[in-house]
């Protein structure tokens, strides 16, 4: 079997030249100072890509230029964990914890708890790296200063520009937000078309927004979006973009097609028509660009394909079929890396589209373990001593000395036959002693220890510990304030009776017949009571004043505000307007809708982690006046004004109901007597839309009269009245 020293020698031969330089410098120092401290870790930063293998509990570094693994760091983690790289540290990111390790020292640092159990989008850029939890609207800066920031709502795919600014589109809110390197807050200075879908990309370090609803492309300027340019293709709203260009083109994955759209940003030539690549049937992931080629993965057939900016296929490769989907990403060296779901295999996409397979193994040089030289001999195995060479007969001796010439006579008794010469036996190798039996010992450490908080509880999980030749008898889970023991087959324990708001770290120790093994700590967790949203607002009342084009409402605070803090009230005049309001009333003066309106008021509260949650709603419907506008005409009291002492002279009595409140209404009388003429009269309705008046003295018996009422550009006609004598 190959010795460990030989394997390490093989490993070191794979390191880049800079590693050899470091090792040589270390040798010179030891010769001068007398020190003999070997290089225990990689003392430089490696370009390439890190991948996490949960079964081996290790992070491996892949050198994309050589297609080989050249570093390994033992880091605890779980299946489906991914690695996000910063300048000097890598981060193993999982659903329950984030563990830092040094990219040069390969030493494990501290662990933190992520703000969400959902998988994030990682962005590796100056000032970062960042984790973007899109559905939760949260951003985690893993670099310095570290921070957890809330965006107030879901975001699309993030991108970063060369200066380290992280850009986050909130298309549902019509906002484009930014987080500059080192900034403590997120700002949203650019307005996006509200209600339109779209995504971002970076072309020659210029940020662009592709509006997939309007099928346009716009640059992002300091004061907003630039002039839109037609894409030249009709794409779906959910089309995805490569975050970087392909030789000046934007790669758009549009279902089973990929469009390569010329941006024309350099302004030195006329833009050319888009190129569309028919990908065929499948479920595609990507696109990801190296700058000169673009790659997509068909998750149905497990096939990786690369294309040039002209849309022509470069190469295709079938990936190992495994449970789960491969992960495709762009590395810091501008190559593309496609990781297998289990972390056991990487395909490197070079800048020209070439594909290289890189298997991931437990130890560098592992593929040489047990290899033998030609002839089947193991150079490390102990060989028996070679026997002495056989003696050749002396050809100068007489024939009488030959045994066959000294045969006895045939009539001689056989018992007198001389004994043949004794042949010299080959020495036998010394017997091999069986290796001594390794005694049982205390168990090894449990793997992947993690904790998740609940309401006054926590759940601790772990992987089985090595039994070290003595069966595991149980696991001890301990924390400040208590401990518990579970059975040998257990891989989880729920801890009740914890204090909400208090941080806990749990240790797990395996026990067998020999004793207890090493303890392993979990990530810290803080139990909290489950978040409770606010109840509905009380006593909601609303009014639709169509006369004054005003809609107003008022309400009382909810009886139960829940466990959060009030942020604002969400006001939704269904089909007309949706906005927020800090107070418990509103009045909008620019709504002239003479119909029923439904108004919904929702309290929005912030959870302890800053996430905003909608509470219960209160709803009220308000509409046009309950009775339609009506003009009632009748004969009023007798008068001698205007028509003298005629016994038939009387006022016309006009009564208005159902009119807009506090509205001027112009009344004009009419008669079947074509010679009748009157200048008209104006009345004003009260708060209930009511008015009455005695006007227009009339005496012409046998004629029919009526009154028209004009208001707000509308007109209502009264009933007809036949004028009678007396």
Secondary structure, DSSP 8 states (H G I E B T S, - for coil): ---HHHHHHHHHHTS-HHHHHHHHHHHHHHHHH-------S--S---SEEEEETTTTEEEEEETTTTEEEEEEE----TT-EEEE-SSEEEEE-SS-EEEEETTT--EEEEE--S-SS--EEE--TT--EEEETTTTEEEE-SSS-EEEE-SS-----EE-TTS-EEEEETTTTEEEEE-TT-SS-EEEEE--TT--EEEEEETTEEEEEETTTTEEEEEETTEE---EE-SS---TT-EE-SB-BTTEEEEEETTEEEEEE--TT-SS-----EEEE--SS-EEEEEE-SSEEEEEETTTTEEEEEETTS-EEEEEE----SS--EEEE-TTS-EEEE-TTSSEEEEE-TTS-EEEEE--SSTTGGGTT---TTS--TTS-------------TTS-GGGSGGGG---TTS-GGG------------------------------EEEEEEE-SS-EEEEEE----TTS-EEEEEEEETTEEEEE-TT--EEEE-S--TT-EE--EEEEEESS-EEEEEE---EE-----------EEEEEEEETTTTEEEEEEE--S--TTSEEEEEEEEETTTEEEEESSSEEEESS----S-EEEEEEEEEE-TTS-EEEEEEEEEEE-S-SS--EEEEEEEEE--TTTTT-TT-EEEEEEEES--TT-EEEEEEEESSTT-----EEEE--TTS-EEEEEEEE--TT-EEEEEEEETTEEEE---EE----
